[in-house]
Amino acid sequence: MTDLNRIRQHISLIALAEKAGAKFDAHYLRSTCPMPRHAGDRSSPSFVVYDNGQKWKCHSSCPSDANGGDVISFYMAWKDLDFKTAVQELSEWTGSQDSQPVPVSAPKQYVQPAQWKKRAAEFIAYAEKNLNDSVMEYIIKERGLSPETARAFHVGYNPKNIFDDPVLWGMEGKKIWLPRGIVIPGLWKDEPHYIKIRRPLENDTLGKYIPKWNAKDGAPDIKFGGPRGGKSVLFRVELIDHRPVLILTEGEWDTMILWENCMDLCDAGTIGGAQSKFDLLDLALLTRYQKIFVVHDDDKAGDKGRAYIASLKEISPRIESISPPAHDLTDFWKAGGDVRAWAAGYVAEALQGTTHPRWMKVLANAKRKL
Ligand SMILES: [Zn+2]
């Protein structure tokens, strides 16, 4: 990948503009102009970011030779640099990151083939129908969730190992492995983009609620199975009626336990794994939040995730890594921890001094818990 593409993929224009001093309103990507060369009115929001957070323009009196374009032209105009120097400096920020070759024009939405989504939706509906009392007991007793939350997230149960025809998923090659276990769909705007299936392992607690792992299940070390071809999405972050603070967890169970306990305090989502990184669309979505806390598990993989989040802070001060109160939030709950009180502390800290009426209400809710 060329440096230019790498820069456009890895550096969020919105985050960079914020670093330059732009203060975007929560719903529209508009701000007063942060450009040092800006000669116009400093009080009206003339600076806009559009095209899914990829382009900018100042509609006031910024000089026309340095007005508008992409993240690179923004950096040039902000720092008053020539193209070559701007690319050099921006490359230093991206150079150390692994990058996935994805299209330069970041997708307008997470893209997942229709055939895959159709078959996945059928499988999810099937699993929801099979969610029996015993599985629900596991969800309640071992995961700290209510049946309402399980239903809201369309959690289901797949009672037998299935090797599905790949053609039905719009794919070729090997059969699609749908192991038995608890089915957690990764939905984006109600459409499946990935599916995780929590399998019973040898001697684990899930085996008390569904038939234990046996040799016929195979793959004794794979905790999560599911159909290949899924795409990670920021699980549950698409909700429209959002809270000002977002807490992102490492996995879906922790997201659900946050939702269960803190629905009125914060939005909850998952980055999908310890090593997951944000793409441009993710970063554009995240700009609507006043504050984003990311909580990785307390283990080695989580340490790497924390280092990644720390590196983002250089670009966006609103993203912050926080320590889990136990190995993860579900373990914290199991040990008698108060998930709501834990989250309320961070929400109260993030919203301290807010004057936005809706956010003051959230702040009051958080403080009531402290
Ligand atoms: Zn301007």
Residues whose N, C-alpha, C, O or C-beta is under 5 A from the ligand:
A	BS01	ZN	C33 M35 H38 C58 S60 C62
